[in-house]
Amino acid sequence: MTAIDELVGEGQSIWLDAISRRLLSSGTLARYINDLRVTGLTSNPSILSHAIAGSSDYDALLAKAALESSDPEELVYELAIWDLSEASDLFMPVYSATGGRDGYVSIEVPPQFAADSRQTLLWAHRLHARFANPNVMIKVPGTPAGFEAVSQLIYEGIPVNVTLLFDAGQYRGASSAYLEGIERREAEGLELEVASVASVFVSRWDGAIDTLVPPELCAKAGLAVMQEIYVAYQELLDTARSRRLEAGGARPQRLLWASTSTKNPDFPDTYYLGKLAAPGTIDTVPEKTLLAFADHGSVDPVLGSSVSAARETIAGIVAHGVDFAEMAVTLQQQGAAAFEADWRSLTATVGGKVQKLGQSS
């Protein structure tokens, strides 16, 4: 049995945190689905920037799309939707076989609207309308404005991936927004089965904290915070509110572990994956990390163990001057800012390519 088989045997789904024309045209994504048990895919502005700005694979389609629009943002989405529509076709058998539990691809609203619920909703509607398949999730930042949009989108029956979550408080905000949307559907007698995931970021915690603590506490913060989030997730599933909605046909919003690549070179390249195994959850994994785990990974779950050890770790880090609540807010702000910077860079690159196309025509 491979490490991938063990991970899936724990009840966890593996999604790929990558998208590119090469991944699709080479048949690599299809192979990952068939051979490495990948059952979904996520994307974000940084991933799109790397794929589109970093190659000439999109130039022919860009030239065609530029005949209809010269807006770089519109053109970026045209290219992204081209890839993600093809990926959603590949995952439709998974979606059908799992009854809509797995098999999703995700596309994110423009990151500059993380604090604007109205614009987030406008873009979510526009993006959702562009896909023919039902297995597409709209990614919405887990900010207060984002939570407003999440509740409305779930009410409308649009699957949502709530992203950029860092601690249990932010996770509870995402789950509350999801449940509010489901309860609005319940009040109107609508079907309650609307898919959603809550994407919590792991390794960015250690990237921020490892320089502030002694070596024995390095690469400990991320897993400790995830244990607290997992406890919050289990507690939520056990509430009367959740049980009532589930009895009416609703599905629990699933926890998705994001930012799972190892940032600290002193730790194994598969450090987080096997430790995050837990029933009903999802690991979204960069391509390099997925291949490393398939080659030499191991499953050593920590999430089901006592949370007291995790809280001792957090207390030890707090003793070195780290405020976890403040850090969670900072990490979310930094994550949103990084996505926005990558988005600006990508749209500028696409705008430059369109300008050159116009000069050569």
C-alpha positions as CSV (number, residue, x, y, z in Angstrom):
1,M,0.0,0.0,0.0
2,T,1.3,3.4,-1.0
3,A,1.3,6.5,1.2
4,I,-1.4,8.0,-1.1
5,D,-3.5,4.9,-0.5
6,E,-3.0,5.2,3.3
7,L,-4.0,8.8,3.2
8,V,-7.2,8.1,1.3
9,G,-7.8,5.1,3.6
10,E,-7.9,7.6,6.5
11,G,-10.9,9.1,4.8
12,Q,-9.1,12.2,3.4
13,S,-9.5,13.5,-0.2
14,I,-6.5,14.7,-2.2
15,W,-6.9,17.8,-4.4
16,L,-4.2,19.3,-6.6
17,D,-3.2,22.9,-5.9
18,A,-2.2,23.7,-9.4
19,I,-3.5,24.5,-12.9
20,S,-1.7,25.1,-16.2
21,R,-2.0,24.4,-19.9
22,R,0.9,22.0,-19.7
23,L,-0.8,20.0,-16.9
24,L,-3.8,19.5,-19.1
25,S,-2.3,19.2,-22.6
26,S,0.3,16.6,-21.5
27,G,-2.3,14.4,-19.9
28,T,-0.6,14.8,-16.6
29,L,-3.7,15.9,-14.7
30,A,-5.6,12.9,-16.1
31,R,-2.8,10.6,-14.9
32,Y,-2.9,12.2,-11.4
33,I,-6.6,11.4,-11.2
34,N,-6.1,7.8,-12.4
35,D,-2.8,7.0,-10.6
36,L,-2.5,9.3,-7.6
37,R,-6.2,9.4,-6.6
38,V,-6.5,13.1,-7.0
39,T,-10.2,14.1,-6.7
40,G,-10.3,17.8,-7.1
41,L,-8.3,20.9,-7.9
42,T,-7.8,24.4,-6.5
43,S,-6.3,27.6,-8.1
44,N,-5.5,31.1,-6.8
45,P,-4.1,34.3,-8.3
46,S,-0.5,33.2,-7.6
47,I,-1.0,29.9,-9.4
48,L,-2.6,31.6,-12.4
49,S,0.2,34.1,-12.5
50,H,2.8,31.4,-12.6
51,A,1.0,29.5,-15.3
52,I,0.0,32.3,-17.6
53,A,2.8,34.8,-17.2
54,G,5.5,32.2,-17.0
55,S,5.0,30.6,-20.4
56,S,3.9,31.2,-24.0
57,D,1.3,28.4,-23.8
58,Y,-1.6,30.8,-23.8
59,D,-0.5,33.2,-26.5
60,A,-2.6,31.8,-29.3
61,L,-5.8,31.8,-27.2
62,L,-4.9,35.3,-25.9
63,A,-4.6,36.6,-29.5
64,K,-8.1,35.2,-30.2
65,A,-9.6,36.5,-27.0
66,A,-8.1,39.9,-27.5
67,L,-10.3,40.3,-30.6
68,E,-13.3,40.5,-28.2
69,S,-11.9,42.4,-25.3
70,S,-8.8,44.5,-24.4
71,D,-9.4,44.4,-20.6
72,P,-6.5,42.5,-19.1
73,E,-8.6,41.3,-16.1
74,E,-11.3,39.9,-18.5
75,L,-8.6,38.3,-20.6
76,V,-6.9,36.6,-17.6
77,Y,-10.3,35.1,-16.6
78,E,-10.8,34.0,-20.2
79,L,-7.5,32.0,-20.1
80,A,-8.2,30.6,-16.6
81,I,-11.8,29.5,-17.5
82,W,-10.4,27.8,-20.6
83,D,-8.1,25.7,-18.3
84,L,-10.5,25.2,-15.5
85,S,-13.4,24.2,-17.8
86,E,-11.2,21.4,-19.2
87,A,-10.2,20.4,-15.7
88,S,-13.8,20.3,-14.6
89,D,-14.6,17.9,-17.5
90,L,-11.9,15.6,-16.2
91,F,-13.3,15.6,-12.7
92,M,-16.9,15.1,-13.6
93,P,-16.7,11.3,-13.3
94,V,-15.4,11.8,-9.7
95,Y,-18.2,14.3,-9.0
96,S,-20.8,11.9,-10.3
97,A,-19.3,8.8,-8.5
98,T,-19.2,10.6,-5.2
99,G,-22.6,12.2,-5.5
100,G,-21.1,15.7,-5.6
101,R,-18.9,15.2,-2.5
102,D,-15.7,15.5,-4.5
103,G,-14.6,16.3,-8.0
104,Y,-14.5,20.1,-7.8
105,V,-12.3,22.8,-9.3
106,S,-12.1,26.3,-7.8
107,I,-11.7,29.7,-9.3
108,E,-11.2,32.9,-7.2
109,V,-12.8,36.3,-7.4
110,P,-10.4,39.2,-8.0
111,P,-8.4,39.6,-4.8
112,Q,-8.7,43.3,-4.6
113,F,-12.3,42.9,-3.5
114,A,-11.5,41.0,-0.2
115,A,-13.2,43.9,1.7
116,D,-16.1,44.5,-0.8
117,S,-19.0,42.1,-0.5
118,R,-20.9,43.7,-3.4
119,Q,-18.1,43.4,-5.9
120,T,-17.3,39.9,-4.6
121,L,-20.9,38.8,-5.3
122,L,-20.9,40.5,-8.8
123,W,-17.7,38.6,-9.8
124,A,-18.9,35.3,-8.2
125,H,-22.1,35.5,-10.3
126,R,-20.1,36.3,-13.5
127,L,-17.6,33.5,-12.9
128,H,-20.2,30.9,-12.0
129,A,-22.2,31.7,-15.1
130,R,-19.2,30.9,-17.3
131,F,-19.1,27.2,-16.5
132,A,-21.3,24.5,-18.0
133,N,-20.5,21.9,-15.3
134,P,-21.8,21.9,-11.8
135,N,-18.5,20.9,-10.2
136,V,-17.0,24.5,-9.9
137,M,-16.5,26.3,-6.6
138,I,-16.1,30.0,-6.3
139,K,-13.3,31.0,-4.0
140,V,-14.1,33.8,-1.6
141,P,-11.7,35.3,1.0
142,G,-12.7,34.6,4.6
143,T,-12.9,38.2,5.6
144,P,-16.0,39.9,7.2
145,A,-17.1,41.1,3.7
146,G,-16.3,37.7,2.3
147,F,-18.6,36.0,4.9
148,E,-21.5,38.2,3.7
149,A,-20.9,37.0,0.2
150,V,-20.6,33.4,1.2
151,S,-23.9,33.4,3.0
152,Q,-25.6,34.8,0.0
153,L,-23.9,32.5,-2.5
154,I,-24.8,29.4,-0.5
155,Y,-28.4,30.6,-0.3
156,E,-28.4,30.9,-4.1
157,G,-27.1,27.3,-4.4
158,I,-23.6,28.3,-5.6
159,P,-20.7,26.1,-4.2
160,V,-18.1,28.1,-2.3
161,N,-14.5,27.6,-1.3
162,V,-13.9,30.0,1.6
163,T,-10.2,30.8,1.5
164,L,-7.4,32.5,3.4
165,L,-8.5,31.2,6.8
166,F,-5.8,31.0,9.5
167,D,-7.3,30.2,12.9
168,A,-10.3,28.7,14.7
169,G,-12.0,32.1,14.9
170,Q,-11.8,32.7,11.2
171,Y,-12.9,29.2,10.5
172,R,-15.9,29.6,12.8
173,G,-16.8,32.7,10.8
174,A,-16.7,30.7,7.5
175,S,-18.8,27.9,9.0
176,S,-21.3,30.3,10.4
177,A,-21.7,32.0,7.0
178,Y,-22.2,28.7,5.3
179,L,-24.8,27.6,7.9
180,E,-26.7,30.9,7.6
181,G,-27.0,30.4,3.8
182,I,-28.3,26.8,4.3
183,E,-30.8,28.0,6.9
184,R,-32.1,30.6,4.5
185,R,-32.7,27.8,2.0
186,E,-34.3,25.7,4.7
187,A,-36.7,28.6,5.5
188,E,-37.8,28.7,1.9
189,G,-38.1,25.0,1.4
190,L,-35.2,24.7,-1.0
191,E,-32.9,21.8,-1.3
192,L,-30.1,22.0,1.3
193,E,-27.4,20.1,-0.5
194,V,-24.9,22.9,-1.5
195,A,-21.2,22.1,-1.4
196,S,-18.6,24.2,0.5
197,V,-15.1,23.9,1.8
198,A,-13.3,26.0,4.4
199,S,-9.6,26.4,3.3
200,V,-7.3,26.9,6.3
201,F,-3.6,27.7,5.6
202,V,-0.9,25.6,7.4
203,S,2.7,26.3,6.5
204,R,2.4,30.1,6.5
205,W,2.2,30.0,10.2
206,D,5.6,28.4,10.5
207,G,7.0,30.7,7.9
208,A,6.1,33.6,10.1
209,I,6.9,32.2,13.5
210,D,10.0,30.0,13.0
211,T,12.3,33.1,13.0
212,L,10.8,34.2,16.4
213,V,11.2,31.0,18.4
214,P,14.0,28.5,19.3
215,P,14.7,25.5,17.1
216,E,12.7,23.1,19.2
217,L,9.5,25.1,18.4
218,C,10.1,25.4,14.7
219,A,7.5,23.9,12.4
220,K,5.2,23.4,15.3
221,A,2.8,26.4,15.2
222,G,1.0,25.4,12.0
223,L,0.1,21.9,13.1
224,A,-0.9,23.1,16.6
225,V,-3.3,25.7,15.1
226,M,-4.7,23.1,12.8
227,Q,-5.4,20.8,15.7
228,E,-7.4,23.6,17.3
229,I,-9.3,24.2,14.1
230,Y,-10.0,20.5,13.8
231,V,-11.5,20.5,17.3
232,A,-13.7,23.4,16.4
233,Y,-14.8,21.5,13.3
234,Q,-15.7,18.4,15.3
235,E,-17.6,20.5,17.8
236,L,-19.5,22.2,15.1
237,L,-20.6,18.9,13.5
238,D,-21.9,17.8,16.9
239,T,-24.2,20.8,17.4
240,A,-28.0,20.5,17.3
241,R,-28.0,23.1,14.5
242,S,-25.6,21.1,12.3
243,R,-27.4,17.8,13.0
244,R,-30.8,19.3,12.2
245,L,-29.6,20.6,8.8
246,E,-27.8,17.4,8.0
247,A,-31.0,15.5,8.7
248,G,-32.7,17.7,6.2
249,G,-30.1,16.9,3.4
250,A,-27.4,19.4,4.1
251,R,-23.7,18.4,3.9
252,P,-21.1,19.5,6.4
253,Q,-18.8,22.2,5.1
254,R,-15.6,20.3,4.7
255,L,-12.2,21.3,6.1
256,L,-9.5,21.8,3.5
257,W,-5.9,22.0,4.5
258,A,-4.1,24.5,2.2
259,S,-0.5,25.8,2.1
260,T,0.8,22.3,2.6
261,S,4.2,22.6,1.1
262,T,7.2,22.7,3.5
263,K,8.7,26.1,3.6
264,N,11.6,25.3,6.0
265,P,14.3,23.3,4.2
266,D,15.3,21.7,7.5
267,F,12.1,19.6,7.5
268,P,11.0,16.9,5.1
269,D,9.3,18.0,1.9
270,T,6.3,15.9,2.9
271,Y,6.2,17.2,6.5
272,Y,2.6,18.3,6.7
273,L,0.6,15.9,4.6
274,G,0.7,12.7,6.6
275,K,0.2,14.6,9.8
276,L,-3.0,16.2,8.6
277,A,-4.8,13.0,7.7
278,A,-8.4,13.0,9.1
279,P,-11.7,11.6,8.0
280,G,-13.9,13.9,5.9
281,T,-11.1,16.5,5.3
282,I,-9.3,17.5,2.1
283,D,-5.6,18.1,1.5
284,T,-4.9,20.5,-1.5
285,V,-1.3,19.8,-2.5
286,P,1.1,21.5,-4.9
287,E,2.3,19.3,-7.7
288,K,5.9,19.0,-6.4
289,T,4.6,18.0,-2.9
290,L,2.1,15.5,-4.3
291,L,4.9,13.7,-6.3
292,A,7.2,13.7,-3.2
293,F,4.5,12.2,-1.0
294,A,3.7,9.5,-3.6
295,D,7.4,8.7,-3.7
296,H,8.5,8.7,0.0
297,G,5.6,10.1,2.1
298,S,4.3,8.5,5.3
299,V,1.0,8.8,7.2
300,D,1.4,9.8,10.9
301,P,-1.9,11.6,11.9
302,V,-1.8,14.2,14.7
303,L,-5.2,15.7,14.4
304,G,-7.1,13.0,16.2
305,S,-4.8,13.1,19.2
306,S,-5.3,15.2,22.4
307,V,-5.4,18.9,21.7
308,S,-3.7,19.6,25.0
309,A,-0.3,19.0,23.5
310,A,-1.1,21.4,20.8
311,R,-2.2,24.0,23.3
312,E,1.1,23.5,25.3
313,T,3.0,24.2,22.0
314,I,1.0,27.4,21.5
315,A,1.6,28.5,25.1
316,G,5.3,27.9,24.6
317,I,5.3,30.1,21.5
318,V,3.2,32.7,23.2
319,A,6.0,32.9,25.9
320,H,8.3,34.1,23.1
321,G,6.1,37.1,22.5
322,V,3.8,35.8,19.7
323,D,0.2,36.9,19.8
324,F,-1.7,34.2,17.8
325,A,-4.9,36.2,17.4
326,E,-3.0,39.1,16.0
327,M,-0.8,36.9,13.9
328,A,-3.9,35.2,12.3
329,V,-5.1,38.7,11.2
330,T,-1.7,39.6,9.9
331,L,-1.3,36.4,8.0
332,Q,-4.7,36.8,6.3
333,Q,-3.9,40.4,5.4
334,Q,-0.5,39.4,4.0
335,G,-2.0,36.5,2.1
336,A,-4.6,38.8,0.5
337,A,-1.9,41.4,-0.3
338,A,0.3,38.7,-1.9
339,F,-2.6,37.4,-4.1
340,E,-3.4,41.0,-5.1
341,A,0.2,41.7,-6.0
342,D,0.4,38.6,-8.1
343,W,-2.9,39.5,-9.8
344,R,-1.7,43.0,-10.6
345,S,1.5,41.6,-12.1
346,L,-0.4,39.0,-14.1
347,T,-2.9,41.6,-15.5
348,A,0.0,43.9,-16.4
349,T,1.8,41.1,-18.2
350,V,-1.3,40.1,-20.1
351,G,-1.9,43.8,-20.9
352,G,1.6,44.1,-22.3
353,K,1.1,41.0,-24.5
354,V,-2.1,42.4,-25.9
355,Q,-0.4,45.7,-26.7
356,K,2.3,43.8,-28.6
357,L,-0.3,41.8,-30.4
358,G,-2.0,45.1,-31.5
359,Q,1.3,46.5,-32.7
360,S,2.1,43.4,-34.8
361,S,-1.4,43.2,-36.4
